[in-house]
């Protein structure tokens, strides 16, 4: 299973860190830093069907424990904003109160401005990222029962003090603040250091150097085990319903079906076009064959039948003489545009008898003259004028 972890900021202009984490392999799939929140939409393809967890700056979220009266019910929980009103500098109407874990009469509360939650929600929505969990980044820093934990992310330092306490900011003020806190402690404070930041100047501490890893990888691993979510009450994200998923699948199936239908229609039209062309071509072939072999009759295999007819012509005409004559007469046919309708070869006389179709008498005369120029003796027989043209009989033999 894989998750996309995104660390948002207090504004739209600050770089955004992100990481794709594989919990099954405990490894980083991909990571990077975006120039600002306007580039979050470039993560939509990476998100895919992965779960998304958004981390937000701990400096924007106040984490507090509230002591509740015994047997406090939901009404008491809902009254927490009024219980804390005197402790807060902001108007409680401008603040959002999210409840965390509860231990006995102690209730964890996270307090953040409505404007901030709306900003983060708007950034995710604008990018088309479906995110169900919003978590303060300090709660994604590893929690150690025996002390604090510290991690650096870019120029920010994240400190987790206990289960529900931490702070985040630039090193210039975080390290002095940390030193002030440890100095007040009666015992040495253990600090689990997940960064390369030097803490030698922090008094009254025992620094335990942890394995250096990619900061976002450390946050990702521990964010997955965090149950707290700022997206609650009016900000709770609606889960993708089965009907929504079905709509998406139905749309995909519909598009696939449409593509299949269009493909079949295209193939059908192509096949129809080919069949139509084939019919036209077959008709043209039949016309040419009938012109050359008017008495050939029916046939199934055209190539074999034509070869057979040619063999007959050769056998009936003294070897290849008939074919040779037709070859030599080809220029005369071409120039006069006379078309042979019937061909007969008299083997005994070496004479080729042709019934030919011409457009007019002049065309027949042109054919006769051209054939004689090629060395043939041409005797012209009966000539008939028909609607389709002039039909004449010609007897042709070699002049040699």
C-alpha positions in Angstrom: 0.0 0.0 0.0 1.3 3.5 -0.9 0.5 6.9 0.4 1.2 10.5 -0.7 2.4 12.8 2.1 2.2 16.5 1.4 3.5 19.2 3.8 1.5 22.4 3.3 2.5 25.9 4.6 0.9 28.9 6.2 0.7 30.7 2.9 0.6 30.0 -0.9 4.1 31.2 -1.6 6.3 28.8 0.4 7.8 25.6 -1.2 5.8 22.4 -0.6 7.6 19.2 0.3 6.0 15.9 -0.8 6.8 12.2 -0.7 5.2 8.9 -1.9 5.7 6.2 0.7 5.3 2.5 0.4 4.2 1.1 3.8 4.4 -2.5 2.5 8.0 -2.1 1.5 8.9 0.6 4.1 10.6 2.6 1.4 10.4 5.9 -0.5 8.9 5.6 -4.0 9.4 9.3 -5.0 9.8 12.6 -3.3 10.4 16.3 -4.2 9.7 19.9 -3.4 7.2 22.1 -5.3 7.9 25.8 -5.8 4.7 26.8 -4.1 1.1 25.6 -3.5 0.0 26.6 -7.0 2.0 23.6 -8.3 0.1 21.0 -6.1 -1.9 20.0 -9.2 1.2 18.4 -10.6 0.8 15.8 -7.9 -2.6 14.7 -9.1 -1.3 12.0 -11.4 1.1 10.7 -8.7 -1.7 10.6 -6.2 -3.8 8.3 -8.4 -5.8 6.0 -6.0 -3.2 6.5 -3.2 -4.4 7.8 0.2 -3.2 11.4 0.9 -2.1 12.8 4.2 -1.5 16.6 4.4 0.8 17.9 7.1 0.5 21.5 8.3 2.8 23.8 10.3 2.8 23.2 14.0 3.2 26.9 14.5 -0.4 27.4 13.2 -1.9 24.8 15.6 -2.1 25.2 19.3 -2.1 21.8 21.1 -3.6 21.9 24.6 -4.8 19.5 27.3 -8.1 20.5 28.9 -9.3 19.1 32.3 -12.9 18.0 32.1 -15.4 17.6 34.9 -16.1 14.0 35.9 -18.4 12.1 33.5 -18.2 14.8 31.0 -20.5 14.2 28.0 -20.7 15.6 24.5 -22.2 18.8 25.7 -19.2 19.5 27.9 -16.9 18.7 25.0 -18.7 21.2 22.8 -18.3 23.8 25.5 -14.5 23.6 25.5 -14.1 26.8 23.4 -15.9 28.8 26.1 -13.8 27.1 28.8 -10.6 28.3 27.1 -11.9 31.7 26.0 -10.1 33.6 28.7 -6.8 31.9 27.9 -6.8 32.7 24.2 -6.0 36.0 22.5 -8.2 35.4 19.5 -11.9 35.6 19.3 -13.2 32.0 19.7 -15.6 32.6 16.8 -12.5 32.8 14.5 -11.0 29.6 15.9 -11.7 26.0 15.1 -11.4 23.5 18.0 -10.6 19.9 17.1 -10.6 17.1 19.7 -7.8 14.6 20.0 -7.2 11.7 22.4 -8.8 11.6 25.8 -7.2 10.1 28.9 -9.6 10.0 31.9 -10.7 13.6 32.5 -7.9 15.0 30.3 -9.0 15.9 26.8 -6.5 16.8 24.0 -7.6 19.8 21.9 -6.0 21.4 18.8 -6.9 25.0 18.1 -6.4 26.7 14.7 -7.8 29.6 12.8 -10.8 28.9 10.5 -9.0 30.9 7.8 -6.0 28.5 7.9 -8.1 25.3 7.6 -10.0 26.9 4.7 -6.8 27.8 3.1 -5.4 24.3 3.3 -8.7 22.8 2.1 -8.8 25.2 -0.8 -5.3 24.4 -1.9 -6.0 20.7 -1.9 -9.4 21.1 -3.7 -7.9 23.4 -6.3 -5.2 20.8 -7.1 -7.8 18.0 -7.4 -6.3 16.1 -4.5 -8.7 14.0 -2.4 -7.3 14.3 1.1 -9.1 12.8 4.2 -6.5 13.6 6.9 -4.9 16.9 8.0 -2.3 16.6 10.7 0.0 19.1 12.5 3.5 18.3 11.4 4.9 18.1 15.0 2.5 15.1 15.6 4.2 13.2 12.8 7.6 13.6 14.5 8.5 10.3 16.3 7.2 10.2 19.9 9.6 8.9 22.6 8.3 8.3 26.1 11.7 9.1 27.6 12.2 12.6 26.1 11.8 15.0 23.2 12.3 14.4 19.4 13.8 16.9 17.0 13.8 16.9 13.2 14.7 19.5 10.5 12.7 20.1 7.3 14.3 22.5 5.0 15.0 25.6 7.1 12.3 24.6 9.7 12.9 22.8 13.0 10.2 20.5 14.4 10.2 19.6 18.1 7.9 17.1 19.7 7.9 17.3 23.5 5.4 14.6 24.3 2.2 12.9 23.0 0.3 16.2 22.6 2.9 19.0 22.7 5.4 20.4 20.3 6.5 23.5 18.4 7.9 24.4 15.0 9.8 27.3 13.4 13.1 28.5 12.2 16.3 27.4 13.9 17.2 30.9 15.0 14.5 31.0 17.6 13.6 27.3 18.1 17.1 26.3 19.4 17.1 29.1 22.0 13.6 28.2 23.0 14.6 24.6 23.4 17.6 25.6 25.5 15.4 27.7 27.7 13.0 24.8 28.3 15.7 22.2 29.1 17.4 24.7 31.4 14.3 24.8 33.6 14.2 21.0 33.9 15.4 19.5 37.2 16.8 16.5 35.3 18.6 16.0 32.1 16.3 16.1 29.1 16.7 13.4 26.5 16.6 14.7 22.9 16.3 12.2 20.1 18.0 14.0 17.2 16.7 13.0 13.8 18.8 15.8 12.1 22.3 16.9 11.6 21.7 20.0 13.7 24.3 20.5 16.4 22.7 20.6 19.9 25.9 20.9 21.9 25.0 24.4 23.1 21.6 23.2 24.5 22.2 22.8 28.3 21.0 20.0 30.5 20.4 17.6 27.7 21.4 14.1 26.7 21.4 14.0 22.9 20.7 10.7 21.2 21.6 10.7 17.6 19.0 8.8 15.5 19.6 7.3 12.1 19.6 10.1 9.5 16.8 9.7 7.0 15.0 11.8 4.5 12.9 14.1 6.8 9.7 13.6 4.9 10.2 9.8 5.1 10.5 10.1 8.9 7.3 12.2 9.0 5.5 9.8 6.6 6.2 6.7 8.6 4.8 8.3 11.8 2.0 10.2 10.2 0.5 6.8 9.1 0.2 5.7 12.7 -1.4 9.0 13.8 -5.2 8.8 14.4 -5.8 12.5 14.9 -7.3 14.5 12.1 -8.0 18.3 11.9 -10.7 17.5 9.2 -13.5 17.0 11.6 -16.9 18.5 12.4 -17.7 21.1 9.6 -14.4 20.3 7.9 -14.9 16.5 7.8 -14.2 15.2 4.3 -16.9 13.1 2.8 -15.7 9.7 1.8 -16.0 8.7 -1.8 -19.3 6.8 -1.9 -19.7 3.6 -3.9 -22.1 5.5 -6.1 -19.4 8.0 -7.0 -16.9 5.2 -7.7 -19.6 3.4 -9.7 -20.2 6.6 -11.7 -16.5 6.9 -12.5 -16.4 3.2 -13.6 -19.6 3.6 -15.5 -18.2 6.6 -17.4 -15.0 4.6 -18.2 -17.0 1.6 -19.3 -19.3 3.8 -21.4 -16.3 5.4 -23.1 -14.8 2.0 -23.7 -18.0 0.7 -25.2 -18.3 3.8 -27.4 -14.7 3.4 -28.6 -15.5 -0.3 -29.4 -18.7 0.7 -31.4 -16.8 3.3 -33.3 -14.1 0.8 -34.2 -16.6 -1.7 -35.4 -18.4 0.9 -37.5 -15.1 2.0 -39.0 -14.2 -1.6 -39.7 -17.6 -2.3 -41.2 -17.4 0.8 -43.5 -13.9 -0.2 -44.5 -15.0 -3.7 -45.3 -18.0 -2.4 -47.2 -15.8 -0.1 -49.2 -13.4 -2.9 -50.0 -16.2 -5.2 -51.1 -17.6 -2.4 -53.3 -14.2 -1.8 -54.9 -13.8 -5.6 -55.3 -17.1 -5.7 -57.2 -16.1 -2.9 -59.5 -12.7 -4.4 -60.2 -14.3 -7.8 -60.9 -16.7 -6.2 -63.4 -13.8 -4.5 -65.1 -11.9 -7.8 -65.3 -14.9 -9.6 -66.7 -15.3 -7.0 -69.3 -11.6 -7.3 -70.4 -11.7 -11.1 -70.3 -14.9 -11.2 -72.4 -13.4 -8.8 -74.9 -10.3 -11.0 -75.3 -11.9 -14.4 -75.0 -15.6 -14.0 -75.9 -16.2 -17.7 -76.1 -14.4 -18.7 -72.9 -17.7 -19.3 -71.0 -18.1 -19.6 -67.2 -15.0 -19.9 -65.0 -14.2 -20.2 -61.3 -10.4 -19.7 -61.3 -9.8 -16.8 -63.7 -6.0 -17.2 -63.7 -6.1 -20.9 -64.6 -8.8 -20.3 -67.2 -7.0 -17.6 -69.0 -3.8 -19.6 -69.0 -5.8 -22.5 -70.5 -7.3 -20.3 -73.2 -3.8 -18.9 -74.1 -2.5 -22.5 -74.4 -5.4 -23.3 -76.7 -4.6 -20.3 -78.8 -0.9 -21.3 -79.1 -1.8 -24.9 -80.0 -4.4 -23.8 -82.5 -2.2 -21.1 -84.1 1.2 -22.7 -84.8 3.0 -22.2 -81.6 3.3 -18.6 -80.5 2.6 -17.0 -83.9 -0.9 -15.8 -82.9 0.4 -14.2 -79.7 3.3 -12.7 -81.7 0.9 -11.2 -84.2 -1.3 -9.7 -81.4 1.8 -8.2 -79.8 2.9 -6.7 -83.1 -0.6 -5.3 -83.7 -0.7 -3.6 -80.3 0.5 -0.2 -81.6 -2.2 -0.2 -84.3 -4.9 -1.0 -81.6 -3.5 1.8 -79.4 -3.4 4.5 -82.0 -6.8 3.8 -83.6 -8.5 2.9 -80.3 -10.0 -0.1 -82.1 -11.1 -2.9 -79.7 -11.1 -6.6 -80.7 -14.4 -8.3 -79.9 -13.8 -11.7 -81.5 -10.5 -13.4 -82.3 -10.0 -16.5 -84.5 -6.8 -17.9 -85.8 -6.6 -20.1 -88.9 -3.6 -22.3 -88.4 -3.6 -23.6 -92.0 -3.5 -20.1 -93.6 -1.7 -18.4 -90.7 -4.5 -15.9 -90.7 -5.9 -13.9 -87.8 -9.6 -13.0 -88.2 -10.8 -10.2 -86.0 -14.2 -8.7 -85.4 -13.4 -5.2 -84.1 -15.3 -2.3 -82.6 -14.3 1.3 -83.6 -15.7 4.7 -82.9 -16.1 5.4 -86.7 -15.0 4.3 -90.2 -11.9 6.5 -90.0 -10.7 4.6 -86.9 -11.0 1.3 -88.7 -9.1 2.7 -91.7 -6.4 4.0 -89.4 -6.0 0.6 -87.8 -5.7 -1.0 -91.3 -3.1 1.4 -92.4 -1.1 1.1 -89.2 -1.2 -2.7 -89.4 0.0 -2.6 -93.0 2.9 -0.3 -92.0 3.9 -3.0 -89.5 4.2 -5.5 -92.3 0.8 -7.2 -92.3 -1.6 -7.8 -95.1 -5.1 -6.6 -94.1 -8.3 -7.5 -95.9 -11.3 -5.6 -94.8 -14.7 -7.4 -94.7 -18.2 -6.4 -93.8 -18.7 -3.2 -91.9 -21.8 -2.4 -89.9 -22.8 0.8 -88.2 -24.3 0.1 -84.7 -25.4 2.3 -81.8 -22.2 1.5 -79.9 -20.0 2.3 -82.9 -18.7 0.7 -86.1 -18.2 -3.1 -86.2 -15.9 -4.4 -88.9 -14.4 -7.8 -89.9 -10.7 -7.9 -90.6 -8.5 -10.7 -91.9 -4.8 -10.2 -91.1 -1.8 -12.3 -92.1 1.9 -11.8 -92.1 3.3 -10.2 -95.2 6.6 -12.1 -94.9 
